[in-house]
Every structure is written in C-alpha cells, then in structure tokens.
Amino acid sequence: MGAPRPQEEHDYDIDQSAGFTDRVEEEHDYDIDQSAGFTDRVEEEHDYDIDQSAGFTNRVEEEHDYDIDQSAGFTDRVEEEQDYDIDQSAGFTDRVEEEHDYDIDQSAGFTDRVEEEQDYDLDQSAGFTDRVEEEQDYDLDQSAGFTDRVEEEHDYDIDQSAGFTDRVEEEHDYDIDQSAGFTYRIEEEHDYDIDQSAGFTYRVEEKHDYDIDQSAGFTYRVEEEHDYDIDQSA
C-alpha cells in the first residue's frame, strides 16, 4: 500500500488493503498476514511463523525453532538444539539436527541422511545404497536422473529425481526445492527460505531476516537489524 512508517521504538505497518494486517515492532517483530487466510508472526525473542493459509502451521522459535507444516499432509519441524525437518507431503521425511544432521527422504523410495560427524547419504530409490562418510567426500549419483554430491568442506546434496534440488553445504547450507514449484534455500550463515509454491517468495536470513511475499501481489520485507515492511499489494 503506502511506504513503511518506521518508528524508533515500535515500528508499525498495518495494512488491511488486502484484508490482512502486517505489524512490525522493534522489540517484538510481528508480521501477521491474513490476506490469504493465514497468520505469519515473527518475534525477535521468539520467532513465530504461523501460516494456516493452506491449512498448515509454520512456527519458528528462537529457543526451539519449530516449522510445522501440514498443508500438504506433512510436518516440518526445526529446533535450535535439535533441528528437525520432517516432511511427509510426498511420502518422505526430511530431518535435520544441529548435532546430527539428518536428511531422510523417502519421496522416491529412498533415504538421504547427512550427519555432521558422519555424513551419510543412503539412497534406496533404485534399490541401492550410497553411503558417504567424512573421509570419502563425493557421492555422485545420476541413476535416477539426479546428482548427490557430498564434500567434507562443502556438503552438496543435489537431487533432481523428483524435479527439485536439495543442496546442503557445511559452511553454507542450501536446501533448494523446486519439486512443488518453489524454491527454499537455507544457509548456515544466511538462512534463506524462498518459497514460490503459492506464487510468492519469502526469504529469511540469520543476519538480515527478509520476508518477501508476493502471493497477494505485494512485497513485505523484514530485517532483523533494519525492519522493512514494504507492501505493494495496492
């Protein structure tokens, strides 16, 4: 709608032009959007992202980061101590933990598992098992039309067998998924979450938290250091 109205103590940007409310506060950053029938809420202390527009809930907390998504019949859960990413929307499970990073995918009948200490890539989609450990860095598999590659310094897991790409790096953790027509990317230093599956893009960074949503024809952006809320829906 209009330009953002920053305030030093509490930055409010409340827009109801599309039937929703965007609110950003310096101490507690709220971004509540109901234009698509959902609620996104981000807090500085406890970062919540609760989205029910597709019948699911995304919740992220600073202490325990939960990302629970049931819109496609699955659950994504991320915790700070134990980072879980459990996705059953395509009949598989992705799980990532801080101590033990698991990426378990059964959508194509296989399992990819990556651990911080021991990097496993177990793939049974073609009735086989590929396993890569810290000493053996590369796992290049194109038998199902995709490539899985794991390196000690840069851990890549690139899977296009289901029409998407998952990439994980030790320094920069990428998870790029286009299987549902969208892309989300997560980096260890800069956490990106770019989703276009609903016709929009939201991006979250650890240092600078971006939330860019164009699903309702607008863009709002939230940064941790500089809180922007730019809405062009009207």
SULGITA-V939516 format. One record per run of one state. SS is the DSSP state (@ for helix, = for strand, . for the rest). FROM is the first residue (numbers start at 1). TO is the last residue. If there is no record, write none. Layout:
# SULGITA-V939516
{{SS,FROM,TO} {SS,FROM,TO}}
This chain:
# SULGITA-V939516
{{.,1,234}}
